[in-house]
């Protein structure tokens, strides 16, 4: 039982990290109604730029501010060059635009900073917490706990931003109907620039945490694929869904690897979440917290 709880807690802590990844997608989807395929590339750009600025001699906090300014510039560029010409276009058009934006960001990041693998040290040791190990015998990583705490704070702040602020309500209105939002005086271009800036900040935090754990490399772009099962379970439009979906995926993949993996040859942690998401699509395709859509035919 002690081992079970150790695995479960480790999975839940990883799940909070998955929730942070999914939040970037939820932000863009709530504002534009489209899946932002470029979110993984934004995470990679933020992480590699942070490492690049520190390698150039900038203090860590200065490097963070520079990367944040870079993400703001990217948000303004995306709104003016990619999104503004596509107002009221079909969602598939916006989705294809984010795919093109993804390749552009990936190429620009490697052009300026190179394609090598870099390390990122946040001062968080990936070692067991001593007093927890002494009292319970469970091995809980300091890095996992600190990362989960940072991700949880981000989730709470963004949830309050969407539900309690005027800008958050405007974001939901823009997501429902671009033309109607413009008709009531909501500045669509400003809203899109704001939400892409916030998504860029989320990408920066995500890139820092995942880059410190796995190294800063092109593989960070594949976080988009890791977030898909979380979004399918929780719903593409719900911050609460991103949280619950991340916790479910984190816990189930760890438990499945430990208790089911030995019977099927192991290594199922990487693909089990997608199987779970596929089964979930058959039961509730809109997700746990997604809105049901009724179409008249």
C-alpha positions in Angstrom: 0.0 0.0 0.0 2.9 2.4 0.8 4.4 1.7 -2.7 0.9 2.3 -4.3 0.6 5.7 -2.6 4.2 6.6 -3.6 3.4 5.8 -7.2 0.0 7.6 -7.0 1.5 10.8 -5.5 4.3 10.8 -8.1 1.7 10.5 -10.8 -0.4 13.3 -9.4 2.6 15.6 -9.2 3.4 14.9 -12.8 -0.3 15.4 -13.6 -0.1 19.0 -12.4 2.7 19.6 -14.8 0.6 18.1 -17.6 -2.2 20.5 -16.6 0.2 23.4 -17.1 1.0 22.2 -20.6 -2.7 21.9 -21.4 -3.5 25.4 -20.0 -1.6 27.0 -22.9 -4.0 25.2 -25.3 -7.1 26.1 -23.3 -6.2 29.8 -23.3 -5.9 30.0 -27.1 -9.0 27.8 -27.7 -11.2 29.9 -25.4 -10.2 33.0 -27.3 -10.2 31.8 -30.9 -12.0 28.5 -30.8 -9.1 26.7 -32.5 -6.5 24.2 -31.3 -3.1 26.0 -31.2 -0.7 23.6 -32.7 2.2 26.1 -32.1 2.0 25.9 -28.3 4.7 23.2 -28.2 7.0 25.4 -30.4 6.3 28.4 -28.1 7.5 26.3 -25.1 10.7 25.3 -27.0 11.3 28.9 -28.1 10.9 30.2 -24.5 13.1 27.6 -22.9 15.9 27.8 -25.5 15.9 31.6 -25.4 16.1 31.6 -21.6 19.2 29.3 -21.8 20.6 31.3 -24.7 20.4 34.7 -22.8 22.0 33.2 -19.7 24.8 31.8 -21.8 25.4 35.3 -23.1 26.0 36.4 -19.6 22.6 37.8 -18.6 21.5 37.2 -15.0 18.7 34.6 -14.7 15.9 37.1 -13.8 17.1 39.5 -16.6 17.0 36.6 -19.0 13.4 35.8 -17.9 12.3 39.4 -18.5 14.0 39.3 -22.0 12.2 36.1 -22.8 8.9 37.5 -21.6 9.4 40.5 -23.8 10.2 38.1 -26.7 6.9 36.3 -26.1 5.0 39.6 -26.1 6.6 40.5 -29.5 5.6 37.0 -30.7 2.0 37.6 -29.6 1.8 40.9 -31.4 3.4 39.4 -34.5 0.9 36.5 -34.4 -2.1 38.8 -34.0 -1.2 41.2 -36.7 0.3 38.9 -39.3 -1.5 35.5 -38.7 -4.8 36.2 -37.0 -6.0 39.6 -38.1 -6.3 38.6 -41.8 -8.3 35.5 -40.7 -11.1 37.1 -38.7 -14.4 35.1 -39.2 -12.6 32.4 -41.2 -13.4 28.7 -40.6 -11.7 27.1 -37.6 -9.8 24.8 -39.9 -8.2 27.8 -41.5 -7.0 29.1 -38.2 -5.8 25.6 -37.2 -3.7 25.4 -40.4 -2.3 28.8 -39.7 -1.1 27.7 -36.3 0.7 24.7 -37.9 2.5 27.1 -40.2 3.3 29.3 -37.2 4.7 26.3 -35.4 7.2 25.5 -38.2 8.2 29.2 -38.3 8.9 29.4 -34.6 10.8 26.1 -34.5 13.0 27.2 -37.4 13.6 30.7 -36.0 14.6 29.2 -32.6 17.1 26.8 -34.1 18.4 29.5 -36.4 19.2 31.9 -33.6 20.1 29.5 -30.7 21.2 26.3 -32.5 19.7 22.8 -32.3 21.9 21.3 -29.6 20.7 19.9 -26.3 21.2 22.3 -23.3 20.8 21.9 -19.6 18.7 24.3 -17.5 19.4 24.6 -13.7 16.6 26.1 -11.6 18.3 25.3 -8.3 15.7 22.5 -7.6 17.4 19.2 -6.8 15.7 16.1 -8.1 16.1 14.1 -4.9 13.8 12.7 -2.2 12.5 15.0 0.5 14.2 13.8 3.6 11.6 14.3 6.3 8.9 12.6 4.2 11.2 9.6 3.5 12.0 9.4 7.2 8.4 9.5 8.5 6.6 7.6 5.8 9.3 5.7 3.8 7.9 7.2 0.6 10.3 8.8 -1.9 8.8 12.2 -3.1 11.1 14.3 -5.3 11.8 17.9 -4.2 11.7 19.0 -7.9 8.4 17.3 -8.5 6.8 18.9 -5.5 8.2 22.4 -6.2 7.2 22.1 -9.9 3.7 21.0 -9.0 3.4 23.9 -6.6 4.5 26.4 -9.2 2.1 24.9 -11.7 -0.8 24.9 -9.2 -0.2 28.7 -8.5 -0.3 29.3 -12.3 -3.5 27.4 -12.6 -5.2 29.3 -9.8 -4.2 32.7 -11.1 -5.3 31.9 -14.7 -8.7 30.5 -13.4 -9.2 33.7 -11.5 -8.2 35.7 -14.5 -10.8 34.1 -16.8 -13.6 34.0 -14.3 -13.2 37.2 -12.3 -11.8 39.8 -14.7 -13.4 41.9 -17.4 -10.8 40.7 -19.9 -11.5 37.1 -19.0 -15.2 37.6 -19.8 -14.3 39.4 -23.1 -12.1 36.4 -24.0 -15.1 34.0 -23.6 -17.3 36.3 -25.7 -14.7 36.4 -28.5 -14.5 32.6 -28.4 -18.3 32.3 -28.8 -18.7 34.6 -31.8 -16.1 36.9 -33.3 -18.6 39.0 -35.2 -20.9 39.5 -32.2 -18.0 40.4 -30.0 -17.0 43.1 -32.5 -20.6 44.3 -32.7 -20.7 45.1 -28.9 -17.4 46.9 -28.9 -14.9 44.2 -27.8 -11.6 44.9 -29.5 -10.9 41.5 -31.1 -7.3 42.3 -32.0 -6.4 43.5 -28.5 -8.0 40.5 -26.9 -6.1 38.1 -29.2 -2.8 39.9 -28.5 -3.5 39.7 -24.7 -4.4 36.0 -24.7 -1.3 35.0 -26.9 0.9 37.0 -24.5 -0.6 35.1 -21.5 -0.1 31.8 -23.4 3.5 32.9 -24.1 4.0 33.4 -20.3 2.6 30.0 -19.7 4.9 28.6 -22.3 7.9 30.2 -20.5 7.0 28.6 -17.2 6.3 25.3 -18.9 9.6 25.4 -20.8 11.5 26.2 -17.6 10.1 23.3 -15.6 10.2 20.7 -18.4 13.5 22.0 -19.6 15.0 21.7 -16.2 13.7 18.1 -15.9 14.4 16.7 -19.4 16.9 19.2 -20.9 16.2 22.0 -23.4 15.9 20.4 -26.8 13.7 20.2 -29.9 11.8 17.4 -28.1 10.0 20.1 -26.0 7.9 20.8 -29.1 6.2 17.4 -28.7 4.6 18.6 -25.5 1.6 19.4 -27.7 1.1 15.7 -28.2 1.4 15.1 -24.5 -1.4 17.6 -23.8 -3.9 16.0 -26.2 -5.1 13.2 -23.8 -5.4 15.8 -21.0 -7.6 18.1 -23.2 -9.7 15.2 -24.4 -10.5 14.1 -20.9 -11.0 17.5 -19.4 -12.5 19.4 -22.3 -10.8 22.0 -24.7 -12.6 25.0 -23.1 -12.2 24.4 -19.4 -9.4 25.4 -17.1 -10.9 23.1 -14.4 -10.9 20.3 -17.1 -7.2 20.9 -17.8 -6.5 20.4 -14.0 -8.7 17.3 -13.6 -7.5 15.8 -16.9 -3.9 16.3 -16.1 -4.3 14.7 -12.7 -6.1 11.7 -14.2 -3.5 11.2 -16.9 -0.6 11.6 -14.6 -1.9 9.1 -12.0 -3.2 6.5 -14.5 -0.1 6.4 -16.6 2.2 5.8 -13.6 -0.1 3.2 -12.1 -0.6 1.5 -15.4 3.2 1.3 -16.0 3.7 -0.3 -12.5 0.8 -2.6 -12.3 -0.1 -3.4 -16.0 3.3 -2.9 -17.7 4.9 -6.1 -16.5 2.1 -8.1 -18.1 2.5 -6.5 -21.5 6.3 -6.1 -21.7 6.5 -2.7 -20.0 7.0 0.7 -21.6 3.2 1.5 -21.7 3.5 4.9 -19.9 4.1 6.7 -23.2 1.1 5.4 -25.0 -1.4 4.4 -22.3 -2.8 8.0 -22.0 -3.8 8.0 -25.6 -5.6 4.6 -25.2 -7.5 6.1 -22.2 -8.4 9.2 -24.2 -9.6 7.0 -27.1 -11.9 5.1 -24.8 -13.1 8.3 -23.2 -14.0 9.7 -26.7 -16.4 6.8 -27.1 -18.2 7.7 -23.8 -18.0 11.5 -23.5 -16.4 13.1 -26.6 -16.8 16.7 -25.3 -14.8 15.9 -22.2 -15.7 16.0 -18.5 -16.1 19.8 -18.4 -16.7 20.5 -22.1 -19.9 22.0 -23.5 -22.3 19.7 -25.2 -23.2 20.9 -28.7 -26.6 20.0 -30.2 -26.8 20.4 -33.9 -30.1 20.5 -35.8 -30.2 18.4 -38.9 
